[in-house]
Amino acid sequence: MHIFAIANQKGGVGKTTTTVNLAAALAAQGQRTLLIDLDPQGNATMGCGIDKRSLTLSVYQLLLESATLAQARVTSPSGKFDVLPANRDLAGAEVDLVALEHRELRLKNALALHKDDYDFVLIDCPPSLSMLTLNGLCSAHGVIIPMQCEYYALEGLSDLVNTIKKVHANLNRELKIIGLLRVMFDTRSTLSNQVSAQLEQHFGDKVFKTIVPRNVRLAEAPSYGVPGVLFDKGAKGAQAYLAFAAEMVERVKNWKE
């Protein structure tokens, strides 16, 4: 089981879009996939076609150990992968977890009981370094960083890299950066191309080959509760995420060898 946190401290950079579409694309390739929504907004949950308002159990109960993963998970009706959903209840988790023992390891411990159930686990982290994000980073083998190729994105990237180093040093020795995924890419923009070149120069093979273009169909898909790769398979954005899933599978294979 390979566990990846999709993280970036900057908001609006396509974390949820990446998590949902990568999960659907991996499932379409026959990979047993679990998506974990760690964001109280529950956007990934809704994007998978699950109504967050009607949930009786969610990741919140799992973190408080009042429900197991087997009890709280649901299957995405469109994507055929499992989802550990989130809703507004999760906003209270920060306060509730503070007084508890091993609070940053709650998710890791729950996943350890299901290590034979899945090939890939993808964790959609909130856009801040919170107790929720920490649970995600402590559970993960690696971090996938979706980012836009713009000036401010580079500023935020160094903060995130430092955070990952600290978690690696103090809490999770397995954690490493798997790669940077360029998203919402505008090929016509000189700045996008310059920043992209800087990333390749600085991070080398840590930059995924796949580039996800800015795409209207990807943006429309969540309102229908269907991952973009299923909503319009022919769209450029969908094709990019399908290619990204293939690249991820290949990368994981090479680890084993």
QUIKAWO-V920188 format. One record per residue. N is the residue number from 1. D_FIRST is the distance of its C-alpha to the first C-alpha in whole Angstrom. Layout:
BEGIN
n=N d_first=D_FIRST
n=N d_first=D_FIRST
END
This chain:
BEGIN
n=1 d_first=0
n=2 d_first=4
n=3 d_first=6
n=4 d_first=10
n=5 d_first=13
n=6 d_first=16
n=7 d_first=19
n=8 d_first=23
n=9 d_first=25
n=10 d_first=28
n=11 d_first=28
n=12 d_first=28
n=13 d_first=26
n=14 d_first=24
n=15 d_first=21
n=16 d_first=21
n=17 d_first=22
n=18 d_first=19
n=19 d_first=17
n=20 d_first=18
n=21 d_first=19
n=22 d_first=16
n=23 d_first=14
n=24 d_first=17
n=25 d_first=17
n=26 d_first=13
n=27 d_first=14
n=28 d_first=17
n=29 d_first=16
n=30 d_first=14
n=31 d_first=10
n=32 d_first=9
n=33 d_first=9
n=34 d_first=10
n=35 d_first=13
n=36 d_first=14
n=37 d_first=18
n=38 d_first=19
n=39 d_first=22
n=40 d_first=25
n=41 d_first=27
n=42 d_first=24
n=43 d_first=24
n=44 d_first=21
n=45 d_first=21
n=46 d_first=25
n=47 d_first=24
n=48 d_first=21
n=49 d_first=24
n=50 d_first=24
n=51 d_first=27
n=52 d_first=26
n=53 d_first=30
n=54 d_first=30
n=55 d_first=26
n=56 d_first=27
n=57 d_first=24
n=58 d_first=21
n=59 d_first=19
n=60 d_first=22
n=61 d_first=23
n=62 d_first=19
n=63 d_first=20
n=64 d_first=23
n=65 d_first=22
n=66 d_first=24
n=67 d_first=21
n=68 d_first=18
n=69 d_first=15
n=70 d_first=16
n=71 d_first=20
n=72 d_first=19
n=73 d_first=17
n=74 d_first=19
n=75 d_first=18
n=76 d_first=20
n=77 d_first=23
n=78 d_first=23
n=79 d_first=19
n=80 d_first=18
n=81 d_first=15
n=82 d_first=14
n=83 d_first=16
n=84 d_first=16
n=85 d_first=19
n=86 d_first=22
n=87 d_first=26
n=88 d_first=29
n=89 d_first=28
n=90 d_first=25
n=91 d_first=28
n=92 d_first=29
n=93 d_first=26
n=94 d_first=27
n=95 d_first=30
n=96 d_first=29
n=97 d_first=26
n=98 d_first=29
n=99 d_first=30
n=100 d_first=27
n=101 d_first=26
n=102 d_first=22
n=103 d_first=22
n=104 d_first=20
n=105 d_first=17
n=106 d_first=18
n=107 d_first=14
n=108 d_first=12
n=109 d_first=14
n=110 d_first=13
n=111 d_first=10
n=112 d_first=10
n=113 d_first=11
n=114 d_first=9
n=115 d_first=6
n=116 d_first=7
n=117 d_first=8
n=118 d_first=6
n=119 d_first=5
n=120 d_first=6
n=121 d_first=7
n=122 d_first=11
n=123 d_first=13
n=124 d_first=17
n=125 d_first=19
n=126 d_first=22
n=127 d_first=25
n=128 d_first=26
n=129 d_first=25
n=130 d_first=25
n=131 d_first=23
n=132 d_first=21
n=133 d_first=20
n=134 d_first=20
n=135 d_first=17
n=136 d_first=15
n=137 d_first=15
n=138 d_first=15
n=139 d_first=12
n=140 d_first=10
n=141 d_first=10
n=142 d_first=12
n=143 d_first=15
n=144 d_first=16
n=145 d_first=20
n=146 d_first=22
n=147 d_first=25
n=148 d_first=29
n=149 d_first=31
n=150 d_first=34
n=151 d_first=35
n=152 d_first=34
n=153 d_first=30
n=154 d_first=31
n=155 d_first=33
n=156 d_first=30
n=157 d_first=27
n=158 d_first=29
n=159 d_first=28
n=160 d_first=24
n=161 d_first=24
n=162 d_first=26
n=163 d_first=24
n=164 d_first=21
n=165 d_first=23
n=166 d_first=24
n=167 d_first=21
n=168 d_first=19
n=169 d_first=22
n=170 d_first=23
n=171 d_first=20
n=172 d_first=16
n=173 d_first=17
n=174 d_first=13
n=175 d_first=14
n=176 d_first=16
n=177 d_first=17
n=178 d_first=15
n=179 d_first=18
n=180 d_first=21
n=181 d_first=21
n=182 d_first=25
n=183 d_first=26
n=184 d_first=29
n=185 d_first=30
n=186 d_first=34
n=187 d_first=35
n=188 d_first=39
n=189 d_first=39
n=190 d_first=40
n=191 d_first=38
n=192 d_first=35
n=193 d_first=35
n=194 d_first=36
n=195 d_first=33
n=196 d_first=31
n=197 d_first=33
n=198 d_first=33
n=199 d_first=29
n=200 d_first=29
n=201 d_first=31
n=202 d_first=30
n=203 d_first=26
n=204 d_first=26
n=205 d_first=23
n=206 d_first=21
n=207 d_first=23
n=208 d_first=21
n=209 d_first=23
n=210 d_first=23
n=211 d_first=25
n=212 d_first=26
n=213 d_first=29
n=214 d_first=31
n=215 d_first=31
n=216 d_first=33
n=217 d_first=31
n=218 d_first=28
n=219 d_first=30
n=220 d_first=31
n=221 d_first=28
n=222 d_first=27
n=223 d_first=31
n=224 d_first=30
n=225 d_first=27
n=226 d_first=25
n=227 d_first=23
n=228 d_first=25
n=229 d_first=23
n=230 d_first=24
n=231 d_first=27
n=232 d_first=29
n=233 d_first=27
n=234 d_first=30
n=235 d_first=30
n=236 d_first=29
n=237 d_first=27
n=238 d_first=25
n=239 d_first=25
n=240 d_first=24
n=241 d_first=21
n=242 d_first=20
n=243 d_first=21
n=244 d_first=18
n=245 d_first=15
n=246 d_first=17
n=247 d_first=17
n=248 d_first=13
n=249 d_first=12
n=250 d_first=15
n=251 d_first=14
n=252 d_first=10
n=253 d_first=12
n=254 d_first=15
n=255 d_first=13
n=256 d_first=12
n=257 d_first=16
END
